[in-house]
Amino acid sequence: MEKKMKVATNLFLAAGVLASSAGIVHAAEVKPQTSTTASEKRLLRLNMPDGIYTADPALAEDASSIALVRATFDGLTRVGPDGKIQLSVAQKIDVSDDLKTYTIYLRDTKWSNGDPVTAGDFEYAWKRMLDPEKGSNYAYMLYYLQNAEKANFGTLGLDKVGVTAVDAKTLKVTLEQPAPFFTELLTLPSYYPVNKKVVEANPLWAENASTHVGNGPFTIESWTRQEKLVLVKNKHYWDHAAVKLDKLEFTMIRGENEELTLFEEGKLDWAGAPLNALPVEAKSALKQKGLLQKQPIAGVYWYKFNTEQQPFTNVKIRRAFAYAINRQELVDSVLDSVQYPAMGLVPLTTSLKKEGYFKDNDKETAKKLLAEGMKELGLTKLPPISLSFNQSDAHRVIAETIQKQWKDSLGVDVALEDKEWKVHLDDMRDGHYQIGRMGWVGDLNDPINYLELFKDKYGDLNDTYWANSKYQELLNQSATEKDPEKRKQLLAAAEAIIMDEMPVVPIYFFTNQWVQKKELKGVVMDGLGNIDYKWAHKE
């Protein structure tokens, strides 16, 4: 299945993951938190520094827009407070034996204007998103539907897409191929409904508070562009009783320092991820005071080997370079202890083996493997080796740290090559590299979203040029396995193969970092790092 490429580029600078020698400017100023009034308990004050790009689920792709549509819309399923997928607008889902046909029965729900939510609204929304004229960048998330990709490219009519409203409360979905994770896909904004009647009557329906219509826990009360957004509890929401907050108020003030200052002054209940970042220089003190919160998200920072270039044609040499990295030292000294060392390919949010597949900083094994690998290749000396990365201070500091570790542990000299992003990406795709920095943030929180990247030797995203027939077979088997535990075992076996052959070296797993008021509870952050305020409340 062809998908749009998602890569982590300068996320690390934007998120402020590097330690800084600058003075601590905020954490010491944090004031004691006072008790809240009854009305304040039902109010959540937040900041959205980048403002809102769109309130339309079909166009939402930035963190702020996604947060807004998650608050104002509801899908067939939703990630619950326990992190598990639960039924939402869907009351029941039947799945065929071949895992390709889903019959979805809707509960009685309403739009914020009082209209009933129908199966036709879902069919209309999905086909609208796939419409080439709409230009939705996340349309590829619907490619799991039969004929969806062809329809999005305009080679087949939208009427051929595998979604049909059988009646007002029944939706039939046919997939291109089995997708055991489909109920998780249904939690994503790409699969939200829109009110067909409203959208067709007013193309600008999502541009103003007065015309916006959703089916989620909250609805837009007021929206002043780049200044303020106010959401209020949706009286027509089907799960109205579960929503404890009456109002969400978003200011739109740019700057990490400015946002943290507002939090410290008691004017915000939350600062940092996922809508903003915390100032780099404040994190250590925030952590020392027990205020810094962090949670793994479905993202991994890794180095790739070009397995068609010497000396990385040899698996033992690849493993030697992987084992010689001291990830914990990197996390502690460079990443300010806010990320997690990675000893597996699949992130912690959907991990198949949390303890990992190899030992961190295993110098002795690394030395032994390097010597054996060189002997197998008939080498007495390694050829010149280079590590490529796209230009950023963050990537350079990480590369310099690992460069030194390889020198100290293996006696190997590695040259660093920093390149403009497009040049770096093109060189990776064309095989003009030996070791290359890359990263991956998941489209969905499922192991397959990481493992499938390396399934095909010359696939669009597999620039390691590694392939393994048993690995491919395990992934194929997982696609049709109905038992979740057996499917997990198949995927774990596949991950064990790739971590043994090591075409890609996991370095660390990403986290979201933030601070919040102690009395604030129930905010849900899913494995992808998306935030949901449905169950938020103050004690």
C-alpha positions as CSV (number, residue, x, y, z in Angstrom):
1,M,0.0,0.0,0.0
2,E,1.5,3.3,-1.1
3,K,1.6,5.9,1.7
4,K,2.8,9.4,2.0
5,M,6.2,9.5,3.7
6,K,6.3,10.8,7.2
7,V,9.7,11.6,8.7
8,A,11.0,13.3,11.8
9,T,13.1,16.2,10.6
10,N,13.7,19.1,12.9
11,L,11.2,17.9,15.5
12,F,14.0,17.6,18.0
13,L,14.8,21.3,17.8
14,A,11.2,22.3,17.8
15,A,10.5,20.2,20.8
16,G,13.7,21.4,22.6
17,V,15.2,18.1,23.4
18,L,18.8,19.2,23.8
19,A,20.3,20.2,27.1
20,S,21.4,23.8,27.4
21,S,24.1,25.5,29.3
22,A,21.8,28.6,29.7
23,G,20.6,29.5,33.2
24,I,17.3,28.1,34.5
25,V,14.9,31.0,34.1
26,H,11.5,29.5,35.1
27,A,11.2,26.6,37.3
28,A,12.3,28.4,40.4
29,E,9.5,30.9,39.9
30,V,6.7,28.3,40.0
31,K,4.1,29.5,42.6
32,P,2.2,27.4,45.0
33,Q,-1.1,26.3,43.4
34,T,-4.2,27.6,45.2
35,S,-7.6,25.9,45.5
36,T,-10.0,26.4,42.7
37,T,-13.6,27.6,42.8
38,A,-16.5,25.5,41.6
39,S,-16.7,27.4,38.3
40,E,-12.9,27.1,37.8
41,K,-13.2,23.4,38.3
42,R,-15.3,23.3,35.2
43,L,-12.9,25.5,33.1
44,L,-9.8,24.4,31.4
45,R,-7.3,27.1,30.3
46,L,-4.9,26.2,27.6
47,N,-2.6,27.9,25.0
48,M,-2.5,27.2,21.3
49,P,0.5,29.2,20.1
50,D,0.1,28.5,16.4
51,G,-3.5,29.3,16.3
52,I,-6.0,27.2,14.2
53,Y,-5.3,26.3,10.6
54,T,-8.6,24.5,10.2
55,A,-11.6,23.1,12.1
56,D,-12.4,20.6,9.2
57,P,-11.4,17.0,9.9
58,A,-10.5,16.4,6.3
59,L,-7.8,19.1,6.4
60,A,-6.5,18.8,9.9
61,E,-2.8,17.8,10.0
62,D,-1.1,20.1,12.6
63,A,-1.3,19.5,16.3
64,S,-3.6,22.5,17.0
65,S,-6.1,21.6,14.3
66,I,-6.1,17.9,15.3
67,A,-6.7,18.9,19.0
68,L,-9.6,21.0,17.9
69,V,-11.3,18.4,15.8
70,R,-10.8,15.7,18.4
71,A,-12.6,18.0,20.9
72,T,-15.5,18.8,18.5
73,F,-16.0,15.5,16.6
74,D,-16.4,11.9,17.5
75,G,-15.5,8.8,15.5
76,L,-16.9,5.4,15.4
77,T,-14.3,4.4,18.0
78,R,-12.3,6.5,20.4
79,V,-9.2,5.9,22.6
80,G,-10.4,5.7,26.2
81,P,-8.9,6.8,29.5
82,D,-7.2,3.4,29.8
83,G,-5.5,3.8,26.4
84,K,-7.7,1.1,24.9
85,I,-9.9,1.4,21.8
86,Q,-13.6,1.7,22.8
87,L,-16.8,2.0,20.8
88,S,-18.1,5.5,20.5
89,V,-20.5,6.5,17.7
90,A,-20.4,2.8,16.8
91,Q,-22.7,0.7,19.0
92,K,-21.5,-2.6,17.4
93,I,-19.0,-3.8,14.8
94,D,-19.2,-7.1,13.0
95,V,-16.1,-8.3,11.1
96,S,-16.1,-11.0,8.4
97,D,-14.0,-14.1,8.6
98,D,-11.5,-12.7,6.0
99,L,-11.1,-9.5,8.0
100,K,-12.0,-7.4,5.0
101,T,-15.7,-6.5,5.6
102,Y,-16.9,-4.5,8.5
103,T,-20.6,-3.9,9.2
104,I,-20.9,-1.0,11.7
105,Y,-24.1,-0.3,13.6
106,L,-24.4,3.3,14.9
107,R,-26.0,4.3,18.2
108,D,-28.4,7.3,18.2
109,T,-26.3,10.4,18.2
110,K,-26.7,14.0,17.2
111,W,-24.8,16.8,15.6
112,S,-24.3,20.0,17.7
113,N,-27.1,21.6,15.7
114,G,-29.5,18.8,16.7
115,D,-29.5,16.9,13.4
116,P,-29.1,13.1,13.7
117,V,-25.7,11.6,12.8
118,T,-26.2,9.1,10.1
119,A,-24.2,6.4,8.3
120,G,-24.5,8.5,5.2
121,D,-22.6,11.3,7.0
122,F,-19.6,8.9,7.5
123,E,-19.8,7.7,3.9
124,Y,-20.0,11.3,2.6
125,A,-17.1,12.4,4.8
126,W,-14.7,9.6,3.8
127,K,-15.4,10.0,0.1
128,R,-15.1,13.8,0.5
129,M,-11.7,13.4,2.0
130,L,-10.6,11.1,-0.9
131,D,-11.9,13.5,-3.5
132,P,-8.8,14.7,-5.5
133,E,-10.4,18.1,-5.6
134,K,-10.3,18.4,-1.8
135,G,-6.6,18.1,-1.6
136,S,-6.5,16.4,1.8
137,N,-2.9,15.5,2.7
138,Y,-4.1,12.8,5.0
139,A,-6.3,11.1,2.4
140,Y,-3.8,8.3,2.3
141,M,-5.0,7.1,5.7
142,L,-8.1,6.0,4.0
143,Y,-6.3,3.8,1.4
144,Y,-7.1,0.8,3.5
145,L,-10.6,1.1,2.0
146,Q,-11.2,-0.9,-1.2
147,N,-10.4,1.3,-4.3
148,A,-9.7,4.3,-2.1
149,E,-6.2,5.0,-3.5
150,K,-7.4,4.8,-7.1
151,A,-10.2,7.2,-6.3
152,N,-7.9,9.6,-4.6
153,F,-5.6,9.6,-7.7
154,G,-8.7,10.1,-9.9
155,T,-8.4,6.9,-11.8
156,L,-11.6,5.4,-10.4
157,G,-14.9,7.1,-9.3
158,L,-15.6,7.8,-5.7
159,D,-18.7,5.6,-6.0
160,K,-16.3,2.6,-6.2
161,V,-14.8,3.2,-2.8
162,G,-15.5,0.5,-0.2
163,V,-17.9,2.4,2.1
164,T,-21.7,2.3,1.8
165,A,-24.5,3.5,4.1
166,V,-26.8,0.6,4.1
167,D,-29.4,2.6,6.0
168,A,-29.3,5.6,8.4
169,K,-27.7,3.5,11.2
170,T,-25.7,0.9,9.3
171,L,-22.3,1.4,7.5
172,K,-20.7,-1.3,5.4
173,V,-17.0,-1.0,4.9
174,T,-14.9,-3.2,2.5
175,L,-11.1,-3.1,2.8
176,E,-8.5,-3.6,0.1
177,Q,-6.7,-6.1,2.2
178,P,-7.1,-7.3,5.9
179,A,-6.2,-4.7,8.5
180,P,-6.4,-6.1,12.0
181,F,-5.8,-2.6,13.4
182,F,-8.8,-1.1,11.5
183,T,-10.7,-0.2,14.7
184,E,-7.8,1.9,15.8
185,L,-7.8,3.7,12.4
186,L,-11.4,4.6,13.1
187,T,-10.3,6.7,16.0
188,L,-8.4,9.1,13.7
189,P,-9.7,12.4,12.4
190,S,-9.5,11.0,8.8
191,Y,-12.4,8.8,9.7
192,Y,-14.6,11.3,11.4
193,P,-18.0,12.2,9.9
194,V,-19.1,15.6,8.8
195,N,-22.7,16.8,8.5
196,K,-23.5,16.4,4.8
197,K,-26.4,18.8,4.8
198,V,-24.3,21.6,6.5
199,V,-21.2,21.1,4.3
200,E,-23.1,21.1,1.1
201,A,-25.1,24.2,2.0
202,N,-22.0,26.2,3.1
203,P,-18.5,25.5,1.8
204,L,-17.1,27.8,4.5
205,W,-18.9,26.0,7.3
206,A,-15.7,25.2,9.2
207,E,-14.4,28.8,9.1
208,N,-16.5,30.4,11.8
209,A,-17.9,29.5,15.2
210,S,-21.4,30.4,14.2
211,T,-21.5,27.9,11.3
212,H,-19.3,25.1,12.6
213,V,-21.1,21.9,13.4
214,G,-19.5,18.8,15.0
215,N,-20.6,15.7,16.9
216,G,-18.0,15.7,19.7
217,P,-17.9,16.5,23.4
218,F,-17.5,20.2,22.8
219,T,-18.6,22.8,20.3
220,I,-17.1,26.1,19.3
221,E,-18.6,29.0,21.2
222,S,-16.3,31.7,19.9
223,W,-13.2,31.9,17.7
224,T,-11.1,35.0,17.1
225,R,-8.4,34.3,14.6
226,Q,-4.9,34.1,16.2
227,E,-6.3,35.4,19.5
228,K,-8.7,33.2,21.3
229,L,-10.8,30.0,20.9
230,V,-13.5,29.0,23.4
231,L,-15.2,25.6,23.4
232,V,-18.2,24.7,25.5
233,K,-19.8,21.5,26.4
234,N,-22.0,20.1,23.6
235,K,-25.5,19.6,25.0
236,H,-26.3,17.2,22.1
237,Y,-23.3,14.9,22.6
238,W,-24.4,11.3,23.1
239,D,-22.0,10.7,26.1
240,H,-22.9,14.1,27.7
241,A,-22.7,12.7,31.2
242,A,-19.0,11.7,30.8
243,V,-18.0,15.3,30.0
244,K,-17.2,17.1,33.3
245,L,-15.8,20.4,31.9
246,D,-18.2,23.2,30.9
247,K,-15.6,25.2,28.9
248,L,-12.1,25.1,27.3
249,E,-10.4,28.5,26.8
250,F,-7.4,28.6,24.4
251,T,-5.2,31.7,24.3
252,M,-3.0,32.0,21.2
253,I,0.3,33.4,22.5
254,R,3.5,32.5,20.8
255,G,6.6,31.5,22.6
256,E,7.6,28.7,24.9
257,N,8.8,31.0,27.7
258,E,5.7,33.1,27.5
259,E,3.5,30.0,27.8
260,L,5.4,28.7,30.8
261,T,5.3,32.1,32.5
262,L,1.5,32.1,32.2
263,F,1.3,28.6,33.7
264,E,3.6,29.7,36.6
265,E,1.3,32.7,37.2
266,G,-1.7,30.5,37.5
267,K,-3.3,31.7,34.2
268,L,-3.0,28.3,32.4
269,D,-3.7,24.8,33.5
270,W,-1.2,23.2,31.1
271,A,2.0,24.1,29.2
272,G,4.1,22.2,26.8
273,A,3.3,19.2,24.5
274,P,1.5,18.5,22.4
275,L,0.5,22.0,21.4
276,N,3.8,23.6,22.3
277,A,7.2,22.8,23.7
278,L,8.7,23.6,27.1
279,P,11.8,25.9,27.1
280,V,14.9,23.7,27.0
281,E,16.6,25.6,29.8
282,A,13.7,25.0,32.2
283,K,13.4,21.3,31.9
284,S,16.0,20.2,34.4
285,A,14.6,22.4,37.2
286,L,11.1,21.4,36.4
287,K,12.1,17.8,36.6
288,Q,13.9,18.3,39.9
289,K,10.8,19.9,41.4
290,G,8.7,17.0,40.2
291,L,6.6,19.1,37.8
292,L,7.9,17.7,34.5
293,Q,5.5,15.2,33.0
294,K,6.6,12.9,30.1
295,Q,4.9,10.2,28.1
296,P,6.3,8.0,25.3
297,I,4.8,8.6,21.9
298,A,4.9,6.4,18.8
299,G,8.1,7.8,17.4
300,V,11.7,6.6,17.1
301,Y,15.0,8.2,16.2
302,W,17.2,5.8,14.3
303,Y,20.3,5.4,12.0
304,K,20.0,3.3,8.9
305,F,22.7,1.3,7.2
306,N,23.0,1.1,3.5
307,T,23.3,-2.7,3.3
308,E,24.5,-2.6,-0.2
309,Q,27.6,-0.6,0.6
310,Q,30.8,-2.0,2.3
311,P,31.3,-2.7,5.1
312,F,27.6,-2.7,6.0
313,T,26.9,-5.6,3.7
314,N,28.1,-7.7,6.7
315,V,25.5,-8.3,9.5
316,K,28.2,-8.6,12.2
317,I,29.6,-5.2,11.4
318,R,26.2,-3.7,11.5
319,R,25.5,-5.2,14.9
320,A,28.9,-4.1,16.1
321,F,28.1,-0.5,15.4
322,A,24.6,-0.8,16.9
323,Y,25.8,-2.5,20.1
324,A,28.7,0.0,20.7
325,I,26.3,2.9,21.1
326,N,25.7,4.0,24.7
327,R,22.1,5.2,24.4
328,Q,21.6,5.9,28.1
329,E,24.6,8.2,28.1
330,L,23.2,10.0,25.1
331,V,19.8,10.4,26.7
332,D,21.3,11.6,30.0
333,S,24.0,13.9,28.6
334,V,22.5,15.2,25.4
335,L,18.7,14.7,25.6
336,D,18.3,15.9,29.2
337,S,16.9,12.6,30.3
338,V,13.5,13.3,28.6
339,Q,13.7,10.5,26.0
340,Y,14.0,6.7,26.3
341,P,16.9,4.6,25.0
342,A,15.7,2.3,22.2
343,M,16.8,-1.4,22.1
344,G,14.0,-2.3,19.7
345,L,12.4,-1.1,16.5
346,V,8.9,-0.7,17.8
347,P,8.2,2.2,20.1
348,L,7.2,1.8,23.8
349,T,3.6,2.8,23.1
350,T,3.0,-0.4,21.1
351,S,6.0,-2.4,22.2
352,L,6.3,-6.1,21.5
353,K,9.3,-6.6,23.8
354,K,9.8,-3.7,26.3
355,E,13.2,-4.9,27.5
356,G,14.5,-4.8,23.9
357,Y,16.5,-7.2,21.8
358,F,20.1,-6.4,22.7
359,K,22.1,-4.9,25.5
360,D,22.9,-1.2,25.5
361,N,26.5,-0.1,25.4
362,D,27.7,-3.7,24.9
363,K,31.3,-2.8,24.0
364,E,32.9,-6.3,24.4
365,T,30.4,-8.0,22.1
366,A,30.7,-5.1,19.6
367,K,34.5,-5.5,19.4
368,K,34.2,-9.2,18.9
369,L,31.6,-8.8,16.2
370,L,33.6,-6.1,14.4
371,A,36.7,-8.4,14.3
372,E,34.7,-11.3,13.0
373,G,32.9,-9.3,10.4
374,M,36.1,-7.8,9.1
375,K,37.6,-11.3,8.8
376,E,34.6,-12.5,6.9
377,L,35.0,-9.6,4.4
378,G,38.8,-10.1,4.2
379,L,39.5,-6.7,5.6
380,T,42.4,-5.7,7.8
381,K,41.2,-2.1,7.8
382,L,37.8,-0.6,7.5
383,P,37.1,1.6,4.4
384,P,36.3,5.3,5.1
385,I,32.9,5.5,6.8
386,S,30.5,8.5,7.0
387,L,27.4,9.3,8.9
388,S,24.9,11.6,7.1
389,F,22.3,13.7,8.8
390,N,20.1,16.7,7.8
391,Q,21.4,20.1,9.1
392,S,20.4,21.0,12.6
393,D,22.2,21.6,15.9
394,A,20.3,18.7,17.5
395,H,21.3,16.1,14.9
396,R,24.9,17.3,14.9
397,V,25.3,17.0,18.7
398,I,23.8,13.5,18.7
399,A,26.0,12.5,15.8
400,E,29.1,13.9,17.5
401,T,28.3,12.0,20.7
402,I,27.9,8.7,18.8
403,Q,30.9,9.4,16.6
404,K,33.0,9.6,19.8
405,Q,31.4,6.5,21.3
406,W,32.3,4.5,18.1
407,K,35.9,5.8,18.3
408,D,36.3,5.0,22.0
409,S,34.6,1.5,21.8
410,L,35.7,0.3,18.4
411,G,38.6,2.5,17.4
412,V,36.7,3.5,14.3
413,D,36.9,6.9,12.7
414,V,33.5,8.1,11.3
415,A,33.3,11.3,9.2
416,L,30.1,13.4,9.7
417,E,28.3,14.8,6.7
418,D,25.5,17.4,7.4
419,K,23.3,18.2,4.4
420,E,20.3,20.3,3.6
421,W,17.2,18.3,4.2
422,K,16.1,17.7,0.6
423,V,19.7,16.7,-0.4
424,H,19.9,14.4,2.6
425,L,16.5,12.8,1.8
426,D,17.4,12.4,-1.9
427,D,20.7,10.8,-1.1
428,M,19.1,8.4,1.3
429,R,16.5,7.4,-1.3
430,D,19.2,7.0,-4.0
431,G,21.5,5.0,-1.8
432,H,24.2,7.6,-1.7
433,Y,25.1,7.1,2.0
434,Q,26.6,4.6,4.4
435,I,25.0,5.4,7.7
436,G,22.1,7.9,7.6
437,R,19.9,9.6,10.2
438,M,16.2,9.3,9.9
439,G,13.2,8.9,12.2
440,W,9.6,7.8,12.1
441,V,6.5,9.0,13.8
442,G,3.6,6.6,13.4
443,D,0.5,7.1,11.4
444,L,-1.2,4.7,13.8
445,N,-0.1,3.2,17.1
446,D,0.5,-0.4,15.9
447,P,3.7,-2.3,15.4
448,I,3.0,-3.0,11.7
449,N,3.4,0.8,11.0
450,Y,7.1,0.4,11.8
451,L,7.8,-3.2,10.7
452,E,6.2,-2.8,7.3
453,L,8.7,0.0,6.4
454,F,11.3,-2.7,5.8
455,K,9.2,-5.4,4.2
456,D,10.1,-4.8,0.6
457,K,13.8,-4.5,-0.4
458,Y,13.3,-1.6,-2.7
459,G,10.1,-0.2,-1.2
460,D,9.6,3.6,-1.2
461,L,10.6,3.9,2.5
462,N,13.1,1.1,2.8
463,D,16.4,2.9,2.0
464,T,18.4,0.3,3.8
465,Y,17.8,-2.1,0.8
466,W,17.6,-5.0,3.3
467,A,15.1,-7.8,2.8
468,N,14.4,-11.2,4.5
469,S,11.9,-13.7,3.2
470,K,10.9,-15.1,6.7
471,Y,10.4,-11.5,7.8
472,Q,8.0,-10.9,4.9
473,E,6.2,-14.1,5.6
474,L,5.6,-13.2,9.2
475,L,4.2,-9.8,8.3
476,N,1.9,-11.4,5.7
477,Q,0.7,-13.9,8.3
478,S,0.0,-11.1,10.8
479,A,-2.3,-9.4,8.3
480,T,-4.8,-12.3,8.4
481,E,-4.4,-13.4,12.0
482,K,-7.6,-12.9,14.0
483,D,-6.3,-13.6,17.5
484,P,-4.6,-10.4,18.8
485,E,-2.1,-12.4,21.0
486,K,-1.1,-14.7,18.1
487,R,-0.8,-11.6,15.8
488,K,1.5,-10.0,18.4
489,Q,3.7,-13.1,18.5
490,L,4.1,-13.1,14.8
491,L,5.1,-9.4,14.8
492,A,7.5,-10.0,17.7
493,A,9.1,-12.7,15.7
494,A,9.5,-10.4,12.8
495,E,11.0,-7.7,15.0
496,A,13.5,-10.2,16.4
497,I,14.7,-11.0,12.9
498,I,15.2,-7.3,11.9
499,M,16.9,-6.6,15.2
500,D,19.2,-9.6,14.7
501,E,20.2,-8.5,11.2
502,M,20.2,-4.8,12.1
503,P,19.7,-2.9,8.9
504,V,18.4,-0.1,11.1
505,V,19.8,1.0,14.5
506,P,17.2,2.3,17.0
507,I,18.7,5.2,19.1
508,Y,15.9,6.5,21.2
509,F,12.1,6.7,21.5
510,F,10.3,10.1,21.5
511,T,8.3,11.5,24.3
512,N,5.9,14.4,24.9
513,Q,6.8,16.7,27.8
514,W,4.6,19.1,29.6
515,V,3.5,20.5,33.0
516,Q,0.0,20.6,34.3
517,K,-1.9,21.7,37.4
518,K,-2.0,19.0,40.1
519,E,-5.7,19.1,40.4
520,L,-6.2,18.5,36.7
521,K,-7.0,14.8,35.9
522,G,-8.4,12.7,33.1
523,V,-6.7,14.4,30.1
524,V,-6.0,11.5,27.7
525,M,-2.9,11.5,25.5
526,D,-2.9,8.6,23.1
527,G,0.1,6.7,21.7
528,L,0.5,9.0,18.8
529,G,0.8,12.0,21.2
530,N,-2.7,13.4,20.4
531,I,-4.7,14.9,23.2
532,D,-8.3,14.4,24.2
533,Y,-10.1,16.6,26.7
534,K,-13.4,14.6,26.8
535,W,-12.8,13.1,30.3
536,A,-10.8,16.0,31.7
537,H,-11.8,17.3,35.2
538,K,-10.4,19.1,38.2
539,E,-10.4,17.7,41.7
